[in-house]
Amino acid sequence: MNPVRLLIRIAALFTLTFSALAQGPSAPVTIGILAISGELTARPYVEAFQKRLQELGYAEPRAVRFLQRYADSDPHKLRRLAGDLAEEGVAVIYAPATPEALAAKAATRTIPIVFSNVNDPVIVKLVESYNRPGGNVTGIAMDTNVLGAKRLQYLKELVPAAERMALLYDKDYADVCRLELDQIRDSAKDLKIHLDLVPFEGSATLEAALQRVSAGKPQALMSPVSGTFAIDAVRIASFISAQRLPALVEPHEAAAHGAVLSYGPDNLWASRRAADYVARILKGTKPAALPVERPTQYDLVINLKAAKALGIKVPQTLLVRATRIIE
């Protein structure tokens, strides 16, 4: 090789190497995490999301950094925190449930947003359709609207003598779960169950709602609207225990807190799937090109310890269908 050309190549290689060293390793991408609850309540879902991202090659601090924002059940704080993440210019916002996703969408129409526990994203206008989300939002829809009748049937099977049940639900989520609530009411008529509808509006009015439940003297309780139990788990669990009420409550974690039954999709699975969506977005896929995913499995969780404390013998017909049994 011509000595002059060799020197030119060596010089070019030296220049490229020096430039790369000067710039250092590529900066980690920043992912915003927005939760309506406090940090402790959201931790299982956030950790599942982060662990899956790590498996996909996005580990702290080399490849990614997380800006975590928790609203402590305060809707006003939630909207402010969503705005803060948008101003930070994060690469993606992970907004697990409906309140967070709506707050994030109100804060930005450009930063990609991924949700993991929204009942029906079309009804609340997060996306245009399941197959073609449009805009900057996509994720995992839990589709629990279709489970209302089945949940009531399971509760009736647990307590066959029950003729009066309370339906505790958050009015803020009534539109999201309208189909489920309609199913429950229709199923109650078929099963000849008198249903006491007990709505409340956010955590501030939950205590009064629980008092109304107690005054109605129901033989069982059902709380179908996702999100509420995660925020107020201790209060609802204490009430169920004190009132000695057989209960079916969302999400699955409710069974661990004292509800005898829970039936629905796995929220932790949804958190992990949301991480898959985020990874694809970071690699260049637009949210509008990622169809909203639905669960392929619904799990029946039974808390035998809680049932025993209530003096209830869980029927074998339920036990054989259980995905998980807490003893």
DANOR-V587044 format. One record per residue. N is the residue number from 1. RES is the residue in three letters. PHI is phi in radians with two decimals (999 if undefined). OMEGA is omega as a letter, one per 30 degrees, with the letter a starting at -180 (none if undefined). D_FIRST is the distance of its C-alpha to the first C-alpha in whole Angstrom. Layout:
N | RES | PHI | OMEGA | D_FIRST
N | RES | PHI | OMEGA | D_FIRST
//
This chain:
1 | MET | 999 | l | 0
2 | ASN | -0.98 | a | 4
3 | PRO | -0.98 | a | 6
4 | VAL | -1.14 | l | 8
5 | ARG | -1.11 | l | 7
6 | LEU | -1.07 | l | 7
7 | LEU | -1.11 | l | 10
8 | ILE | -1.11 | l | 11
9 | ARG | -1.13 | l | 11
10 | ILE | -1.09 | l | 12
11 | ALA | -1.11 | l | 15
12 | ALA | -1.13 | l | 16
13 | LEU | -1.09 | l | 16
14 | PHE | -1.08 | a | 19
15 | THR | -1.11 | l | 21
16 | LEU | -1.13 | a | 21
17 | THR | -1.13 | l | 22
18 | PHE | -1.10 | a | 24
19 | SER | -1.11 | a | 26
20 | ALA | -1.12 | l | 27
21 | LEU | -1.16 | a | 28
22 | ALA | -1.15 | a | 30
23 | GLN | -1.33 | a | 32
24 | GLY | 1.32 | a | 33
25 | PRO | -1.14 | a | 34
26 | SER | -1.07 | a | 35
27 | ALA | -1.19 | l | 39
28 | PRO | -1.18 | l | 41
29 | VAL | -1.37 | a | 43
30 | THR | -1.87 | l | 47
31 | ILE | -2.00 | l | 50
32 | GLY | -1.55 | l | 53
33 | ILE | -2.11 | a | 56
34 | LEU | -2.13 | a | 60
35 | ALA | -2.32 | l | 63
36 | ILE | -1.24 | a | 66
37 | SER | -1.49 | l | 68
38 | GLY | -1.42 | a | 67
39 | GLU | -1.09 | a | 64
40 | LEU | -1.12 | a | 66
41 | THR | -1.14 | a | 67
42 | ALA | -1.41 | a | 64
43 | ARG | -0.93 | a | 62
44 | PRO | -1.02 | a | 62
45 | TYR | -1.29 | l | 60
46 | VAL | -1.15 | a | 58
47 | GLU | -1.16 | l | 57
48 | ALA | -1.11 | l | 56
49 | PHE | -1.11 | a | 54
50 | GLN | -1.18 | a | 52
51 | LYS | -1.10 | l | 52
52 | ARG | -1.16 | l | 51
53 | LEU | -1.08 | l | 48
54 | GLN | -1.08 | l | 47
55 | GLU | -1.08 | a | 47
56 | LEU | -1.56 | l | 44
57 | GLY | 1.74 | a | 42
58 | TYR | -1.95 | a | 44
59 | ALA | -1.89 | l | 45
60 | GLU | -1.33 | f | 46
61 | PRO | -1.65 | a | 45
62 | ARG | -1.17 | a | 41
63 | ALA | -1.80 | a | 41
64 | VAL | -2.65 | l | 45
65 | ARG | -2.30 | a | 47
66 | PHE | -1.94 | l | 51
67 | LEU | -1.81 | a | 54
68 | GLN | -1.73 | a | 57
69 | ARG | -2.28 | a | 60
70 | TYR | -2.15 | a | 63
71 | ALA | -1.65 | l | 67
72 | ASP | 0.92 | l | 69
73 | SER | 1.17 | a | 71
74 | ASP | -1.86 | a | 71
75 | PRO | -1.05 | l | 71
76 | HIS | -1.16 | l | 70
77 | LYS | -1.13 | l | 68
78 | LEU | -1.03 | a | 66
79 | ARG | -1.11 | l | 66
80 | ARG | -1.17 | a | 65
81 | LEU | -1.16 | l | 62
82 | ALA | -1.08 | l | 61
83 | GLY | -1.11 | l | 60
84 | ASP | -1.10 | l | 59
85 | LEU | -1.13 | l | 56
86 | ALA | -1.12 | l | 55
87 | GLU | -1.18 | l | 55
88 | GLU | -1.21 | l | 52
89 | GLY | 1.22 | l | 50
90 | VAL | -1.10 | a | 50
91 | ALA | -1.30 | a | 47
92 | VAL | -2.60 | l | 50
93 | ILE | -2.00 | l | 54
94 | TYR | -1.64 | a | 55
95 | ALA | -2.13 | a | 59
96 | PRO | -0.94 | a | 61
97 | ALA | -2.08 | a | 64
98 | THR | -1.01 | a | 66
99 | PRO | -1.03 | a | 67
100 | GLU | -1.16 | a | 63
101 | ALA | -1.13 | l | 62
102 | LEU | -1.14 | l | 64
103 | ALA | -1.14 | l | 64
104 | ALA | -1.15 | a | 60
105 | LYS | -1.15 | l | 60
106 | ALA | -1.18 | a | 63
107 | ALA | -1.49 | a | 60
108 | THR | -2.67 | l | 57
109 | ARG | -1.93 | a | 56
110 | THR | -2.09 | l | 53
111 | ILE | -1.25 | l | 52
112 | PRO | -1.06 | l | 52
113 | ILE | -2.19 | l | 55
114 | VAL | -2.14 | l | 55
115 | PHE | -1.92 | a | 59
116 | SER | -2.38 | a | 60
117 | ASN | -2.55 | l | 64
118 | VAL | -1.82 | a | 65
119 | ASN | -1.18 | l | 68
120 | ASP | -2.41 | a | 67
121 | PRO | -1.19 | l | 65
122 | VAL | -1.33 | a | 66
123 | ILE | -1.03 | a | 70
124 | VAL | -1.54 | l | 68
125 | LYS | 1.16 | l | 66
126 | LEU | -1.38 | a | 63
127 | VAL | -2.32 | l | 61
128 | GLU | -1.35 | l | 62
129 | SER | -2.78 | l | 62
130 | TYR | -1.16 | a | 61
131 | ASN | -1.35 | a | 59
132 | ARG | -2.28 | a | 57
133 | PRO | -1.03 | a | 58
134 | GLY | 1.21 | l | 57
135 | GLY | 1.08 | a | 56
136 | ASN | -2.02 | a | 54
137 | VAL | -2.20 | l | 56
138 | THR | -2.78 | l | 56
139 | GLY | 2.70 | a | 57
140 | ILE | -1.98 | l | 59
141 | ALA | -1.67 | a | 63
142 | MET | -1.42 | l | 65
143 | ASP | 0.99 | a | 68
144 | THR | -1.33 | l | 71
145 | ASN | -0.97 | a | 73
146 | VAL | -1.55 | a | 74
147 | LEU | -1.85 | a | 75
148 | GLY | -0.99 | a | 78
149 | ALA | -1.11 | a | 81
150 | LYS | -1.09 | l | 79
151 | ARG | -1.10 | l | 79
152 | LEU | -1.15 | l | 83
153 | GLN | -1.09 | l | 83
154 | TYR | -1.10 | a | 82
155 | LEU | -1.17 | l | 84
156 | LYS | -1.14 | l | 87
157 | GLU | -1.16 | l | 86
158 | LEU | -1.21 | a | 86
159 | VAL | -2.19 | a | 89
160 | PRO | -1.07 | a | 91
161 | ALA | -1.43 | a | 94
162 | ALA | -1.16 | l | 93
163 | GLU | -2.03 | a | 94
164 | ARG | -2.37 | l | 93
165 | MET | -2.25 | l | 90
166 | ALA | -1.76 | l | 88
167 | LEU | -1.98 | a | 85
168 | LEU | -1.69 | a | 83
169 | TYR | -2.60 | a | 80
170 | ASP | -1.54 | a | 78
171 | LYS | -1.05 | l | 79
172 | ASP | -1.09 | a | 76
173 | TYR | -1.91 | a | 75
174 | ALA | -1.05 | l | 77
175 | ASP | -1.15 | a | 76
176 | VAL | -1.08 | a | 73
177 | CYS | -1.94 | a | 75
178 | ARG | -0.99 | a | 77
179 | LEU | -1.10 | l | 77
180 | GLU | -1.15 | l | 77
181 | LEU | -1.10 | l | 80
182 | ASP | -1.10 | l | 82
183 | GLN | -1.06 | a | 81
184 | ILE | -1.10 | l | 83
185 | ARG | -1.11 | l | 86
186 | ASP | -1.14 | a | 86
187 | SER | -1.14 | l | 86
188 | ALA | -1.07 | l | 88
189 | LYS | -1.13 | a | 91
190 | ASP | -1.12 | a | 90
191 | LEU | -1.55 | a | 91
192 | LYS | 1.01 | l | 94
193 | ILE | -1.90 | l | 92
194 | HIS | -1.41 | a | 93
195 | LEU | -1.88 | l | 90
196 | ASP | -1.54 | l | 90
197 | LEU | -1.44 | a | 88
198 | VAL | -2.17 | l | 87
199 | PRO | -1.48 | l | 84
200 | PHE | -2.49 | a | 83
201 | GLU | -2.19 | l | 80
202 | GLY | 1.34 | a | 78
203 | SER | -1.05 | a | 78
204 | ALA | -1.12 | a | 81
205 | THR | -1.87 | a | 83
206 | LEU | -1.11 | a | 82
207 | GLU | -1.04 | l | 85
208 | ALA | -1.12 | l | 88
209 | ALA | -1.14 | l | 87
210 | LEU | -1.11 | l | 87
211 | GLN | -1.15 | l | 90
212 | ARG | -1.17 | l | 91
213 | VAL | -1.04 | a | 90
214 | SER | -1.06 | a | 92
215 | ALA | -1.13 | a | 95
216 | GLY | -1.35 | l | 95
217 | LYS | 0.87 | l | 95
218 | PRO | -1.31 | l | 92
219 | GLN | -1.66 | l | 92
220 | ALA | -2.86 | a | 88
221 | LEU | -2.32 | l | 85
222 | MET | -2.32 | l | 82
223 | SER | -2.25 | a | 79
224 | PRO | -1.58 | a | 77
225 | VAL | -1.62 | a | 75
226 | SER | -1.16 | l | 72
227 | GLY | 1.79 | a | 70
228 | THR | -1.09 | a | 74
229 | PHE | -1.13 | a | 74
230 | ALA | -1.06 | a | 71
231 | ILE | -1.44 | a | 72
232 | ASP | -2.02 | a | 76
233 | ALA | -0.97 | a | 75
234 | VAL | -1.13 | a | 77
235 | ARG | -1.13 | a | 80
236 | ILE | -1.19 | l | 80
237 | ALA | -1.09 | l | 80
238 | SER | -1.10 | l | 83
239 | PHE | -1.15 | l | 85
240 | ILE | -1.00 | a | 85
241 | SER | -1.16 | a | 86
242 | ALA | -1.14 | a | 89
243 | GLN | -1.50 | a | 90
244 | ARG | 0.94 | a | 89
245 | LEU | -1.84 | l | 88
246 | PRO | -1.12 | a | 86
247 | ALA | -2.48 | l | 83
248 | LEU | -2.09 | a | 80
249 | VAL | -2.33 | l | 77
250 | GLU | -1.50 | f | 74
251 | PRO | -1.48 | a | 71
252 | HIS | -1.03 | a | 71
253 | GLU | -1.06 | l | 71
254 | ALA | -1.07 | l | 74
255 | ALA | -1.10 | l | 75
256 | ALA | -1.16 | a | 74
257 | HIS | -1.55 | l | 76
258 | GLY | 2.38 | l | 79
259 | ALA | -1.22 | a | 79
260 | VAL | -1.24 | a | 81
261 | LEU | -2.23 | l | 78
262 | SER | -2.58 | a | 75
263 | TYR | -2.47 | l | 74
264 | GLY | 2.85 | l | 71
265 | PRO | -1.33 | a | 67
266 | ASP | -1.55 | a | 65
267 | ASN | -1.13 | l | 64
268 | LEU | -1.20 | l | 61
269 | TRP | -1.03 | a | 59
270 | ALA | -1.12 | l | 59
271 | SER | -1.11 | l | 58
272 | ARG | -1.17 | l | 55
273 | ARG | -1.15 | l | 55
274 | ALA | -1.07 | l | 54
275 | ALA | -1.11 | l | 51
276 | ASP | -1.07 | l | 50
277 | TYR | -1.11 | a | 50
278 | VAL | -1.07 | l | 49
279 | ALA | -1.05 | l | 46
280 | ARG | -1.16 | l | 45
281 | ILE | -1.16 | l | 46
282 | LEU | -1.11 | l | 43
283 | LYS | -1.56 | l | 41
284 | GLY | 2.06 | l | 42
285 | THR | -1.30 | l | 45
286 | LYS | -1.41 | l | 48
287 | PRO | -0.96 | a | 51
288 | ALA | -1.10 | a | 53
289 | ALA | -1.65 | a | 51
290 | LEU | -1.91 | l | 52
291 | PRO | -1.01 | l | 56
292 | VAL | -1.14 | a | 58
293 | GLU | -1.67 | l | 58
294 | ARG | -1.97 | l | 62
295 | PRO | -1.14 | l | 63
296 | THR | -1.90 | a | 63
297 | GLN | -2.56 | l | 66
298 | TYR | -2.08 | a | 69
299 | ASP | -1.91 | l | 70
300 | LEU | -1.77 | l | 73
301 | VAL | -1.92 | a | 74
302 | ILE | -2.15 | l | 77
303 | ASN | -1.74 | a | 78
304 | LEU | -1.16 | l | 81
305 | LYS | -1.10 | l | 81
306 | ALA | -1.14 | l | 82
307 | ALA | -1.09 | l | 85
308 | LYS | -1.11 | l | 86
309 | ALA | -1.10 | l | 87
310 | LEU | -1.60 | a | 89
311 | GLY | 1.30 | a | 91
312 | ILE | -1.84 | l | 89
313 | LYS | -1.66 | a | 88
314 | VAL | -1.23 | a | 85
315 | PRO | -1.06 | l | 86
316 | GLN | -1.06 | l | 84
317 | THR | -1.09 | l | 83
318 | LEU | -1.42 | a | 81
319 | LEU | -1.06 | a | 79
320 | VAL | -1.25 | l | 78
321 | ARG | -1.68 | a | 76
322 | ALA | -1.22 | l | 75
323 | THR | -1.47 | a | 71
324 | ARG | -2.53 | l | 71
325 | ILE | -2.14 | l | 75
326 | ILE | -1.73 | a | 75
327 | GLU | -2.00 | none | 78
//
